[in-house]
């Protein structure tokens, strides 16, 4: 896949409202699970919180990377001066 194809597909994703809605819901769910963590038989509350916080960070990182990919493509590239 070329860089231009990646940018085009990233733009297509970002243009879909359902994409944002689903990721918003997943992020909100991870944050709520982190805040209201309950210990399970095999994990402590801090372990549950840590895993849910990692999930929320991963979601944010993915969205940031996607936005950066599109933003970088929007910046006009100029060659170095001779």
N, C-alpha and C positions, 0 to 999 in steps of 0.2 A: 504494500500500500504506500503510495507516495504521500509526501507531506501535504500536498494540495487536497488529496482525497481525505486525509485525516481531518483537516480543517473543515472541509465541506460537511463531513459526517458529524463533527462536533457542533457545527452551526445548526445542522438539522435537528440534533438532539435538543440544543438550547432553545430552539424555536417551538418546541412542543410543550404546551402547558402541563400535560400529564406527566412528563418527565420531572418537572419541578415539583409537582404535587406529590408524586411518589417518593422522591428523595427527601422532601420536607417531612413527610410522614415517618419515613424510616429514621431520619435524624432525631425528630421529636421523640419517637419511641425509644431510641437508644439513650437519649438524655433522661427521659422519665425513668427508664429502667435503672439508670445509674443513680439517680436521686432517691428512688424508692426501692433500692435493692433489698432483697430478703435472702437470708442465708439458706442454702440447700443442704442436703445430706452430705454432699461431696465438696462444697465450696463455702468459704466464709463470705460475709457481706462485703468485705474489702476486695476479695477476688472477683465477686460479681460486679461490683462497681468499676473495678479496673477494666474488666473485659468490655463492659458497656461503654465506658469512656473511650476505650480504644476504638470501638465500633463507630462512635460519633465522630472521632477524629478522622477515621478512615473515610467516612462519608464526606466530611468537609474537605479533606485533602483531594478526593476524587473530583469534587465539584470545582475546587480551585484550579486543579490541573486542567480541567476541561475549559474553564474560562480563560486561563492563561494561554492555552493553545490558540484559541480564537483571537484573543487580544494581540498576541504576537504577530499573527497573520495580518492584522489590521494596521500595524505600524509599517510605514513605508521604509524600506531598507535602502540605504544609500551606501555606495562603495566608499572605501577609505580614500582620503584625498591623495593625489599623486605627489 
